[in-house]
């Protein structure tokens, strides 16, 4: 379960860094809703596609909107 917080941190840092660079170098801006949706979607995709030793817990599926296996 410690993998998800690490994934959340790294994904958030990446998206914010990318948004910063777009604003500085390309003068392109995304809304904070768009950025947060992108972060959420990428984390959900990683959780689903990771190799798991056991099934994903129902609580994690409920939080991230993943269909129960």
C-alpha distances in whole Angstrom, upper triangle without the diagonal:
4,5,6,8,9,10,12,14,15,16,18,20,21,22,24,25,27,28,30,31,33,34,36,37,37,38,36,34,31,30,27,26,27,24,22,22,22,18,17,18,17,13,14,16,13,11,14,15,12,13,11,12,11,12,10,10,13,11,9,12,15,13,13,17,16,18,17,17
4,6,6,7,9,10,11,13,15,16,17,19,20,22,23,25,26,28,29,31,32,34,35,36,36,34,32,30,29,26,26,26,23,21,22,21,18,17,19,17,14,15,17,14,12,16,16,14,15,13,14,15,15,13,13,16,14,12,15,17,15,15,19,18,21,20,21
4,6,5,6,9,10,11,12,14,15,16,18,20,21,22,24,26,27,28,30,32,33,33,34,32,30,28,28,25,24,24,21,19,20,19,15,15,16,14,11,13,14,11,9,13,13,10,12,11,13,14,15,12,13,16,15,12,15,17,15,14,17,17,19,19,19
4,5,5,6,9,10,10,12,14,15,16,18,20,21,22,24,26,27,28,30,31,32,32,30,28,25,25,22,21,21,18,16,17,16,13,12,13,12,8,10,12,9,8,11,13,11,13,12,15,15,15,12,12,14,13,9,12,14,12,11,14,14,17,17,18
4,5,5,6,9,10,10,12,14,15,16,18,20,21,22,24,26,27,28,30,31,31,29,27,24,24,20,20,21,18,15,17,16,13,12,15,13,10,12,15,12,11,15,16,14,17,16,18,18,18,15,15,17,15,12,15,16,13,13,16,17,20,20,22
4,5,5,6,8,10,11,12,14,15,16,18,20,21,23,24,26,27,28,29,30,28,26,24,24,21,22,21,18,16,18,17,13,14,16,13,10,13,15,12,12,16,16,14,16,16,18,19,19,17,18,20,18,15,17,19,16,15,19,19,22,22,23
4,5,5,6,8,10,11,12,14,15,16,18,20,21,22,24,26,27,27,28,26,24,22,22,19,19,19,16,14,15,13,10,11,12,10,7,10,11,8,9,13,13,11,14,15,17,18,18,15,17,19,17,14,16,17,15,13,16,16,20,20,21
4,6,5,6,9,10,11,12,14,15,16,18,20,21,22,24,26,26,26,24,22,19,19,16,16,16,13,11,13,12,8,8,11,9,7,10,12,10,11,14,15,14,17,17,20,21,20,17,17,19,17,13,15,16,13,12,15,16,20,21,22
4,6,5,6,9,10,11,12,14,15,16,18,20,21,22,24,25,25,23,22,20,20,17,18,17,14,13,15,14,10,11,14,12,10,14,15,13,14,17,18,17,20,20,23,23,23,20,21,22,20,17,19,20,17,15,19,20,23,24,26
4,6,5,6,9,10,11,12,14,15,17,18,20,21,22,23,24,22,21,19,20,17,18,18,14,13,15,13,10,12,14,11,10,14,14,12,14,17,17,15,18,20,22,24,23,21,22,24,22,18,20,22,19,17,20,20,24,25,26
4,6,5,6,9,10,10,12,14,15,16,18,20,21,21,22,20,18,16,17,15,15,14,11,10,12,9,6,9,10,8,7,11,12,10,12,15,15,15,18,20,23,24,23,20,21,23,21,17,19,20,17,15,18,18,22,23,25
4,5,5,6,8,10,10,12,14,15,16,18,20,20,20,18,16,14,15,12,13,13,9,8,11,9,6,9,11,10,9,13,14,13,15,18,18,18,22,23,26,26,25,22,23,24,22,19,20,21,17,15,18,20,23,25,27
4,6,5,6,8,10,10,12,14,15,16,18,19,20,18,17,15,16,14,16,15,11,12,14,12,10,13,15,13,12,16,17,16,18,21,21,20,23,24,27,28,28,25,26,27,25,22,23,24,21,19,22,23,27,29,30
4,6,5,6,9,10,11,12,14,15,16,17,18,16,16,14,16,14,16,14,11,12,14,11,9,13,14,11,12,15,16,14,17,20,19,19,22,24,27,28,28,25,27,28,26,23,24,25,22,19,22,23,26,28,29
4,5,5,6,9,10,10,12,14,15,15,16,14,12,11,12,11,12,11,7,9,11,8,7,11,12,10,11,15,15,15,17,20,20,20,24,25,29,29,28,25,27,27,26,22,23,24,21,18,21,22,25,28,29
4,5,5,6,9,10,10,12,14,15,15,13,11,11,12,10,13,12,8,10,13,11,10,13,15,14,14,18,18,18,20,23,23,23,27,28,31,32,31,28,29,30,27,24,25,26,22,20,23,25,28,30,32
4,5,5,6,9,10,11,12,13,14,13,13,13,15,13,16,15,11,13,16,13,12,16,17,15,16,20,20,19,22,24,24,24,27,29,32,33,33,30,31,32,30,27,28,29,25,23,26,27,31,33,34
4,5,5,6,9,10,10,11,12,11,11,11,13,13,15,13,10,13,14,12,12,15,16,14,16,19,19,19,22,24,23,24,27,29,32,34,33,30,31,32,31,27,28,29,26,23,25,26,30,32,33
4,5,5,6,9,10,10,10,8,7,7,10,10,13,11,8,11,13,11,12,15,16,15,17,20,20,20,23,25,25,26,29,31,35,35,34,31,32,33,31,28,28,29,25,23,25,27,30,33,34
4,5,5,6,8,10,10,9,9,10,12,12,15,14,11,14,17,15,15,18,20,18,20,23,23,23,26,28,28,28,32,34,37,38,37,34,35,35,33,30,31,31,28,26,28,30,33,36,37
4,5,5,6,7,9,9,10,12,15,15,18,16,14,17,19,16,16,20,21,19,21,24,24,24,27,29,28,29,32,34,37,39,38,35,37,37,35,32,33,34,30,28,30,31,35,37,38
4,6,6,5,6,5,7,9,12,14,16,14,12,16,17,15,16,20,20,19,21,24,24,24,27,29,28,29,33,35,38,39,38,35,37,37,36,32,33,33,30,28,29,31,34,37,38
4,6,6,5,5,6,9,11,13,16,14,13,16,18,17,18,21,22,21,23,26,26,26,29,31,31,32,35,37,41,42,40,37,38,39,37,34,34,34,31,29,31,32,36,39,40
4,6,6,8,9,13,15,16,19,18,16,19,22,20,20,24,25,24,26,29,28,29,31,33,33,34,37,39,42,43,43,39,41,41,39,36,37,37,34,32,34,35,39,41,43
4,6,8,11,14,17,18,21,19,18,21,23,21,21,25,25,24,26,29,29,29,32,34,33,34,37,39,43,44,43,40,42,42,41,37,38,38,35,33,35,36,39,42,43
4,5,9,12,15,17,20,17,16,20,21,19,21,24,24,23,26,28,28,28,31,33,32,33,37,39,43,44,43,40,41,42,40,37,37,37,35,32,33,35,38,41,42
4,7,10,13,16,18,16,16,19,21,19,21,24,24,24,26,29,29,29,32,34,34,35,38,41,44,45,43,40,42,42,40,37,37,37,34,32,33,35,38,41,43
4,7,10,13,15,13,13,16,17,16,18,21,21,21,23,26,25,26,29,31,31,32,36,38,41,42,40,37,39,39,37,34,34,34,31,29,30,31,35,38,39
4,7,9,12,10,10,13,15,14,16,19,19,19,22,24,24,25,28,29,30,31,35,36,40,40,39,35,36,36,34,32,31,31,28,26,27,29,33,36,38
4,6,8,6,7,10,11,11,13,15,16,16,19,20,21,22,25,26,27,28,32,34,37,37,35,32,33,33,31,28,28,28,25,23,24,26,29,32,34
4,5,5,6,9,10,11,13,14,15,17,19,20,21,23,25,26,27,29,33,34,37,37,35,31,32,31,29,27,27,26,23,21,22,25,28,31,33
4,5,5,6,8,10,11,12,14,15,17,18,20,21,23,24,26,27,31,31,35,35,33,29,29,29,26,24,24,23,20,19,20,23,26,29,32
4,5,5,6,9,10,10,12,14,15,16,18,20,21,22,24,26,29,30,34,33,31,27,27,26,24,22,22,21,18,17,17,20,23,26,29
4,6,5,6,9,10,10,12,14,15,16,18,20,21,22,24,28,29,33,32,30,27,28,27,25,23,22,22,19,17,18,20,23,26,28
4,5,5,6,9,10,11,12,14,15,17,19,20,21,23,26,27,31,31,29,26,27,26,24,22,22,22,19,16,18,20,23,26,28
4,5,5,6,9,10,11,12,14,15,17,18,20,21,25,25,29,29,27,23,24,23,21,18,19,18,15,13,15,17,21,23,26
4,5,5,6,9,10,10,12,14,15,17,18,20,24,24,28,27,25,22,23,22,20,18,17,17,14,12,13,15,18,21,23
4,5,5,6,9,10,11,12,14,15,16,18,22,23,27,27,25,22,23,23,22,18,18,18,16,13,14,16,19,22,24
4,6,5,6,9,10,11,12,14,16,16,20,21,25,25,23,20,21,21,19,16,17,17,14,12,14,15,19,21,23
4,6,5,6,9,10,11,12,14,15,19,20,23,23,21,17,18,18,16,13,13,13,11,8,10,12,15,18,20
4,6,5,6,9,10,11,12,14,18,19,23,22,20,17,18,18,17,14,13,14,12,9,10,11,14,17,19
4,5,5,6,9,10,11,12,16,17,21,21,20,17,19,19,19,15,15,16,14,11,12,12,16,18,19
4,5,5,6,9,10,10,14,15,19,19,17,14,16,16,15,12,12,14,12,8,11,11,15,16,18
4,5,5,6,9,10,14,14,18,17,15,12,14,14,13,10,9,11,10,6,8,7,11,13,14
4,6,5,6,9,12,14,17,17,16,13,16,16,16,13,12,14,13,10,11,9,12,14,15
4,5,5,6,10,11,15,16,15,12,15,16,16,13,13,15,14,11,13,11,14,16,16
4,6,5,9,9,13,13,11,9,11,13,13,9,9,12,12,9,11,9,12,12,13
4,6,8,9,13,12,10,8,12,13,14,11,9,13,13,10,10,8,9,11,10
4,7,9,13,13,12,11,15,16,17,14,13,16,16,13,14,11,13,14,13
4,6,10,11,11,10,14,16,17,13,13,17,17,14,16,13,15,15,14
4,7,9,10,10,14,16,18,15,15,19,19,17,18,15,16,16,14
4,5,7,7,11,14,15,13,13,17,17,16,17,14,15,14,12
4,7,9,11,15,17,15,16,19,20,19,20,17,18,16,14
4,6,8,12,14,13,13,17,18,17,18,15,15,13,11
4,6,9,11,10,10,13,15,15,15,12,12,9,7
4,6,8,7,7,10,12,11,12,9,10,8,8
4,5,5,6,9,10,11,12,10,11,8,9
4,5,5,6,9,10,10,9,9,6,9
4,5,5,6,9,10,10,11,10,12
4,5,5,6,8,8,10,9,12
4,6,5,6,5,6,6,9
4,6,5,6,8,8,12
4,6,8,11,11,14
4,6,9,11,13
4,7,9,12
4,6,9
4,6
4
